[in-house]
Amino acid sequence: MLASRHARGLLIAAGAGVFMGLAGAFGTGEAPLAGRLVYWVTVTLIGGLAGIVAAELVDRGGWFDDRPVLQGAVIVVALTIPLTLVIWAVSNAFFQREPRLEQLPYFSGPVFIVTCVITALNYFTQRAPAETHAAPAGAGPPRLLDRLPVKLRGADLHAVEAQDHYLRLHTSKGQDLILMRLSDAIAELEGLEGAQVHRSWWVARDAVADARRGDGKATLTLTGGVQAPVSRAYAKALREAGWF
């Protein structure tokens, strides 16, 4: 799941590079077409890789999770300065120019614009909830159920909540912790319909007893009374799926 998301991000970056190469963006139109394409795909992939690192750091830190626009803005600002230096050096090497520090400021504007565009495209295409679906008749139970502590065996799984390096399992028999990443747990939940509703929460569809919205936020009340927050990043897709 994580690998496919990153691969999609790099494909977006490469596609943007092809577009700008064909367009001869930012004064590169005088260079041969083949050279422009190689140059732009190279620099956008560099930016894409840097974006993956920045996004992972931001996601793991949990910063601005309920404000995806602000989160994207922070990533763009954090990337612009180091990428300006890198793209300045790559451009001089690619076009065989003598490096001149006075030219450095002229790269910051194009780097900022391209980083904004690629970051926005990534958010539009990747901020959908990670979903699991009921398995066909006769299929075995979700693999994650085999990880339930003994006292919870046979319980209905209501939600999975990430807490540092652990997961808190909310079930019909109570709660307990296991050592696991949320992304890995979601991959093992195929066979139980549900969705990620927050960077730290996955919720089973059948466990939702009530859904409320207020003050710009949404909350799911689960069977048993546990309340799961819904991030703005996931709210639209969940609403379209009929969760609330």
N, C-alpha and C positions, 0 to 999 in steps of 0.2 A: 504494500500500500504506500509506504513512505517512498520506496524506490520509484514507483510509477508516478507519484506526484512530482518528484525531482526530475524525472525524465521528461515529463510534460513541460515543466518549466524551462528545461534546456531546449526543447523543441520550439517553444515560443520565442526564446532568445535567438535561436538560429533563424527562425522565420522572419523575425524583425531585422536580422542582419541581411538576409537575402533582399528584403524589401528596400532597405536603405542603400544596399549596393546597387540595385537596379535603378534607384532614384538618383544616385550620385549625391547622397545627402551631405550637408555641411562642407561643401566645397570639394568633394572628391570626384565630381563628375568628369574632370579632365583625365583621370587615371583610366587605363584600359578596364573594360568590364570585368574580365576574369580576375584581375588584381583587386578591383573594388569589392567583388563578392568575397574573395578570400579574406580581405582586410576586415570587412564589416562582420562577417560571420565569426571571425576570430575574436574581435573585441566584444561582440555581444555575448559570446559564450563565456568569455572571461567575466563579464558582468553577471551573467547568469549563475556561474559557479560561486561568485562572491555573494550574490543574493541568497543562494541556498544556505551558505554558512550563516549569514546575518539572520535569516528567517528562523533557522534552527535555534540560534541563541535567544532570539526574542520569544519564540514559542516555549522553550524550556524555562525561561524566566517568568513566563506568565504575564509579561508586561502588556498593558493596553489590550487585553484579550477581548473585552467587550466593546472596543473602539477600533475596528479594523482600519478605518481611514487614518486615524492617528498612528496606529501601528505601522502602516505602510509608509507614512510620512517619516517616521523615525528611521525606518530601514533606508529610505532614500537619502536622508541627510547623512546617516552613518556611512553610507557607501560612496557618496559623491567625492569626498576629499581623497581617500586612498585610490579610488578608481581613476580619478583625474591624473594622479601621478603615474599609474600603471599605463593608462591609455596614451598619455603623452610620450612615455618611453617606447611603447610598442609602435606608435605612429611614426616616430622618428626613425626607428629601426626598419620599419616596413617600407617607408618611402625614401630611405637612405638620406635623411637630413641630419645635419649637425644639431645635437640637442642645445636648445637655447632656453634658459630659464624664463626669460621675459615672455615667451610664448605660452608658458604654463597656464596663466589665467584664462586664455582664450579657449582652453579645453574644458574648463569647468562648466560653462553653459551647456554645450552639447551633451556632456556626460550627465549632467543633472536632468536634462530633458529626456534623454534615452532611458535613463534609470527610472524616471517617473512612469514612462509609457510601459516599459516591460514589467515593472512592479504592479501597475494597475491591471495589466492583462493577466498576470498570474493570480491576483486576488479574484478577478471576475471568473476565472476558469477553475480555481482550486478550492474556494471556500464553501464547498458543499459538505454536508455531514457524512461521516463514514458510516455506511449502513450495513446491516446484516439482514438476512432474509430467511424465512422458514424453509427448511429442507424438504425435498420431495418425500412422499409417503414411503415409509420403510427405511429411510435413512437413519443413521445413528444420531444420538444426542450431540449437541455442541461439545467440542473437545474441552472447552474451558470448564465444563461441569466436572470433569475428572480431577480438576485442581482444587475443588471445594474442600475445605477442612472437614474432618470427620463429622464434627457436630452439625455441619450444614448439608451433609449429603442427603439427596432426595428433595431438597428445597427448590422452590421456584426462584429463579434469579430475577430480581427487580431492576438492579442498576449496578454499575461498576464505577467507582469514584477513585481517581488518581490522587494520591497523597504522597508527595515526595517520590521515593523510589518504589513505593508500595501501592497496591490497589485495595480499596475497601469494597468488599462484596456485600451488597444489600440484598437480602433474601427473605423469603417467607418464614425462615427459622432464626432470623437475626443477622448479625454482621460479623465479619472477621476480615483480617488482612492477609494478603499473599504478596510475595515479592515478584513483580512483573511489570512490564510497561503496558500502558493503555493500548497503544497501537497493536502490540502483539496479542493482547486479550481480545480486541475487536476481531482480529483475524481468526481467532479460535471460537468465535460466537456464531459462525454460520450455522443456520438451523434454528436460530431464535431471532424472531423479527424485532428489530430495534434500530436505534440510530445514536450517533454521537450528537449531544445537544450543547456541549460546552467543551472547551479544551481538556477539561478534567472529568467529564461525565459521559458515560454511555447509558442509555435507558432502554429497557424492554418495552415494546409498544403496548403489550397487554397489561403492563404494570401501572400505566398512567390512569389515575383515578380522576384527576382534575387538572385543568390548565388555566392559568390566569395571566393576564397582562395588565401592567400598570406602571406609570412613571418611566415608560420606555423600556421596561424590562418584562420578561416572561419567566414564569416559574411553573414547573410541573410537580404536582403533588402525586406521589406514588402510593400504591397500596401499602398500608402500614404507617402512612403519615410522613415518610421521608420526602423532603422537597429538593428537587434538582433544578439548578439555574439553567436558563437557556441564553446562550451568547447571541449577540446581534449577528455575529458571523454566520450562525446556523439558523437563525429564526426564520428567514424567508423561505428556505428550502423545507423546513419543518411545517411551516404554515401551508405551503403549497401541497404538502403531502397529507394535510388534514389532521395534524397533531393538535392544533388549536385554532 
